[in-house]
Amino acid sequence: MEKPMDMKSVILKILIASLVIGALLAIYAILSGDFGDFESRILGTNISMGIASLLALASSVSYEKEKFRFVAYGGICSAMIAFVLSVLLIWEFLIPESSRFSETLYKIFEISLVLSIVFAHSSILLTGSGKEKTADRIISGTIFFSVIASVQIITLIITEIRPEEFFFRLLGSFGVLIVLGTILTPIFLKISSMKK
């Protein structure tokens, strides 16, 4: 029976290939001497490729746990959507003169980037789930606040309404809780492993 291809292995190979290709293109852009629009687009594409690959790789770590595979798929898909849209926007492919269409592409790009970051962060946190009850509660709370913060950010992207100051204070508070949960999770997992 043939073993299915390991998701992380495939993503790692894509990451390595994209980084090597991107580095070669970036070196060409730098060494060509004339740093203009074309070279800037090459570097922008290289940066986008690296970011999308890293987000997809981070998202893939939850693939091994059956109940969290949707997190891996969501993160990989949203990272790839963000990458494709960034390339379209950087190179101005398929973008008609209509600024409304371009504006919509930017919004979809921003939303997919926010989602890919939340999925990647959640995926990494979920690798520690099921090992310690306190850590599980912290992971759940951190992911909850990440989802709430992402909904707030996506609302800002979609509506373009300037909310009250309290909205940003609340978003900042959620950000503090997300950082706290991200730091506390490995600490509680380490404490738990030391007790055994």
Sequence and secondary structure as in RCSB ss.txt:
>XXXX:A:sequence
MEKPMDMKSVILKILIASLVIGALLAIYAILSGDFGDFESRILGTNISMGIASLLALASSVSYEKEKFRFVAYGG
ICSAMIAFVLSVLLIWEFLIPESSRFSETLYKIFEISLVLSIVFAHSSILLTGSGKEKTADRIISGTIFFSVIAS
VQIITLIITEIRPEEFFFRLLGSFGVLIVLGTILTPIFLKISSMKK
>XXXX:A:secstr
      HHHHHHHHHHHHHHHHHHHHHHHHHTS  SHHHHHHHHHHHHHHHHHHHHHHHHGGGGSGGGHHHHHHH
HHHHHHHHHHHHHHHHTTT  S HHHHHHHHHHHHHHHHHHHHHHHHHHHHTTTTS HHHHHHHHHHHHHHHHHH
HHHHHHHHH     HHHHHHHHHHHHHHHHHHHHHHHHHHHHHHH 
